[in-house]
């Protein structure tokens, strides 16, 4: 409600005046997170419990349309580098990510 918003803004303005001259964005968010129970103590609780039964007559469910995923477009240079790194099957050579333990 607007009264709750006004009270929250008033409490935040007190905090703003206390931190004038400093970077306070993070401080205000932390203050709001820490005091969210205090801010919302007068908030009316709306509990809505409703059960809706819907009967579909002769309307089959239509699956949502699927968009085709675009493949990443590589330049000729990128394709050459990829081809140089891989073998003829498109796989990286054996041991490409091994760490040399003994030097």
Beta strands, then each sheet from edge to edge (+ up, - down):
end
